[in-house]
Amino acid sequence: MANEGDDSDDEKHAAAADSSATAPPPVGLPPDETADGSSVSSSDREDVLEARQEYEQAQLAAQDSDASSSEEEALEEAREEYEETYEEVYED
């Protein structure tokens, strides 16, 4: 019975891990060019970096053992914002 509380925490962490697995990998600086060779403005790159930083902060908050459902929701929103910003800059 003492493990019942632990199960819900495990499920929260598994859900957070699953949702973060679908986001573009936040490694290094965003590229200077799109896949088709078009130049990316410094302000667009800055937007991507900012969205990625917010996503990374939300990941850290959600990994906390006491993460609330609002932190899980914030993680999902930050992931979606990062993906949308990245797609707008690099895939449009």
N, C-alpha and C positions, 0 to 999 in steps of 0.2 A: 504494500500500500504506500510505503514511503516513496517508491519510485514513480508513482502516478504523476506527480508534479514534474519529475525529470523528463517523462515522456513528452509532455507538451513543450518543454524547452527544446528537446531534441527535434521535434517537428518544426518549431520556429526556425531553428538553425538550418535544418535541411531545406526548408522553403527559401530561406535567404540564399543559401548556396546554389539552389536550383535557379533562382531568378538572376543571380549574378553571372551564371555560366553562359547566359545568352547575350550578354552585352559585349560590345567590341572590346578587345583587350586593351586596358589602359596602360600601355607600356611606352616609355620615352615620350618625346615630343611628337605632336601631330605632324604629318608630312607637309612639305611646302607646296606640293602639287597633288591634284586629283589623279585618279587612275588613268584618265585620258590625257594627262600632261598639262592640264590647265593650272595656272598659278592660283594659289590660295592667299587671300589678303591676310595681313597680320591681325586685323580685327576679327576675322573669322576664326583664325587659329586660336586667338585669345578666348573666343566664345567656347570653342571646343575644350580648351584647357580648363576654363572655369567650370563648365558642366562636369568634366571628369573629376575635378577636385571635390565638387559637391557630392558626386556619386561615391568617391572614395571615403569621404567623411561619413556619409550615410552607411556605408558598409561597416565601418568601424563601430558606429553606434549600434547597428543591428547585431553585431557579433558579441556585444556585451551580454553576459549571462542574464542580466536583468532587462534585456531589451523589451520594450512594450510594443503593442500592436501599432501604435502610432509611429514608432521608429521603423518597424517593418514596412509600413505604408510609405514612409518618407524614403526608404531605400528603393522601393518599387518606382516611386515618382522620379527620384533622382536618376535611376537607371534609364527610364523612358526618356527623360529630358536629354540625357547624354547621348542616347542612341539617335534621337531625333535631330539634335544639333549636329552630330557627326554626319548623319545622312544628308542633311541640308547642305553642308559644306562640301563633302567629298563625293556624294553620289548623285547630286542633281545636275 
